[in-house]
C-alpha cells in the first residue's frame, strides 16, 4: 500500500494508546504504556502519513523464549498484508539475533478468529491452557 512507513523501536506510548483505543477500546494508562515501551524488546509500527495504522511488539530473553504481543491493525487497513509484514519482521528479528542451530520457543495468544492467520506462519495450538488474571496494583 502506497504511503506506508514502517518504523522499528520508535512507537511512542501515545501512539500505542491511540491505536489500542481505535481498535480495542479503553487503553492502559500513559504511565503504564511508557514503561511498557521502554521494556519491550522489539517494536514494529506502521504509519500512513502521520497516522498510526498498525503495531506489533515482542518480549523475550534473547536466548530461549519470545512472546509476541499487541498485534493491532486498524480495521480499514486489515487484509492488505500489514499484519503479515509485521509478524515476518518479528520473526526476522528472532532469526537475526538467535543462536545459529538452536530452537527458540515463540508464542502468542490469539482470539479464535485470528488463529488461522497465525497458523500460516507455522504457529499451532498446544495442550496448555492460558491462565490469566488482572492484578489491581495498590
Buried (B, 14 or more C-beta within 10 A) or exposed (E): EEEBEBBEEEBBBEBBBBBBEBBEEEBBEEEEBBEBBEEBBBBBBBBBEEBBBBBBBBBBEEEEEBBBBBBBBBEEBBEBEBBEBBBEBBBEBBEEBBEEEEEBEBEBEBEEEEEEBBEEBEBEEEEEEEEEEEEEEE
